C-alpha cells in the first residue's frame, strides 16, 4: 500500500465529504462519498474487469489438458472456481474462515516486484497467478465471498493505518451474524475486527459505494498532511 496513491485519494475525498465524528464500527460510521469511484480508479477498474471476467476457455477436449487463462486480468481461474465449489455448502462463518485461510496461502509480492509500478490493484485472476500485496488479498477475499452469496452490503475493503507499524494496510471487513469479522493477510484466522486495536480505518469500499472514516497525519519528506490540509 503506497502512501502517494493513498494521499491523493484522501485529499480529494475529504474535500468532498462533510465533517463528521468518526466511530470505530466500519458499518455504522463514516461519511459516505459521492456517487461513483472517479477518485478511486484502481477500484473502478477492478469492478469493470470483474464484470467482464470469464472462466478459462477449454482449449483442448482432452481432459489431460488444463484450460488456461488467456488474460489473467479478466479470467476466473479454474482453481478458484473449484475451491469455491468445495466450500459452497458450508455454514457462512466456515466459508469466510476458509476463504481467509486459502487466500493467505498465496505469496506476498510487492507491486514494484510484480508490476514495476508503485501501486497496482489486482483482480483475483492476477493475484492467483502472481501473488500480490495486502489490497490484493482483500480484493480476492471480497469477490470470493460475493461469489459464495454474501451481500456486498456486508463486505468492505478497508484501508487502515496500522499504528504499530506506522504504515498503511488493506483488509477485508465482513459483517455476519452481528459481528464484524476481520480477514487479514497478516492474521491466519478470521477474528472479530474490534480485537485489531492497532488498525485505524481511513476509508472503505464495496461495489456500491465508498466511505471516509478518518484522516491520520501522514508525513512525506518535510510535508505533513492532516485533516486540515498540508
Long-range contacts (C-beta under 8 A, 24 or more apart in sequence): 1-119, 1-133, 1-134, 1-135, 1-159, 1-167, 1-168, 1-169, 1-170, 2-111, 2-118, 2-119, 2-168, 3-168, 3-218, 3-220, 4-118, 4-119, 4-220, 5-42, 5-118, 5-119, 6-159, 6-168, 6-202, 6-218, 7-218, 7-220, 7-225, 9-39, 9-40, 9-203, 10-202, 10-203, 10-212, 10-215, 10-218, 10-225, 11-225, 11-229, 12-39, 13-39, 13-203, 13-210, 13-212, 14-212, 14-215, 14-227, 17-212, 22-213, 22-214, 24-194, 25-180, 26-156, 26-158, 26-173, 26-175, 26-180, 26-193, 26-201, 26-204, 26-213, 27-154, 27-156, 27-173, 27-175, 27-180, 29-213, 30-201, 30-203, 30-204, 30-211, 30-212, 30-213, 31-211, 31-212, 31-213, 32-209, 32-210, 32-211, 33-209, 33-210, 33-211, 33-212, 35-209, 37-205, 37-210, 40-205, 40-210, 42-119, 42-120, 42-121, 43-121, 43-157, 43-205, 43-210, 45-121, 46-121, 46-123, 46-139, 47-207, 49-73, 49-74, 49-123, 50-123, 50-124, 50-143, 53-123, 53-125, 55-81, 69-125, 69-129, 71-125, 72-123, 72-125, 72-126, 72-129, 72-130, 73-123, 73-125, 73-126, 74-123, 74-125, 75-125, 76-124, 76-125, 77-124, 77-125, 77-128, 77-129, 79-128, 80-124, 80-125, 80-128, 80-144, 84-144, 84-147, 84-148, 87-148, 88-148, 92-150, 92-176, 92-177, 93-176, 93-177, 93-181, 93-190, 95-145, 95-148, 96-145, 96-150, 96-174, 96-176, 96-181, 96-183, 96-190, 97-189, 97-190, 99-141, 99-144, 99-145, 99-148, 99-183, 100-141, 100-183, 100-184, 100-189, 100-190, 101-188, 101-189, 102-144, 103-127, 103-137, 103-140, 103-141, 103-144, 103-183, 103-185, 104-137, 104-185, 104-188, 106-131, 106-132, 106-137, 106-140, 107-131, 108-132, 108-133, 108-185, 109-133, 134-169, 134-170, 134-171, 134-185, 134-186, 135-159, 135-170, 137-170, 137-172, 137-185, 138-170, 138-171, 138-172, 138-183, 138-185, 141-172, 141-183, 142-172, 142-206, 145-172, 145-174, 146-207, 150-174, 150-176, 152-206, 152-207, 152-208, 153-206, 153-208, 155-206, 156-204, 156-205, 156-206, 156-211, 157-204, 157-205, 157-206, 158-199, 158-201, 158-202, 158-203, 158-204, 158-205, 159-201, 159-202, 159-203, 159-204, 160-199, 160-200, 160-201, 160-202, 161-199, 161-200, 161-202, 161-214, 161-216, 162-198, 162-199, 163-198, 163-199, 163-200, 164-198, 165-198, 168-202, 169-199, 171-196, 171-199, 173-204
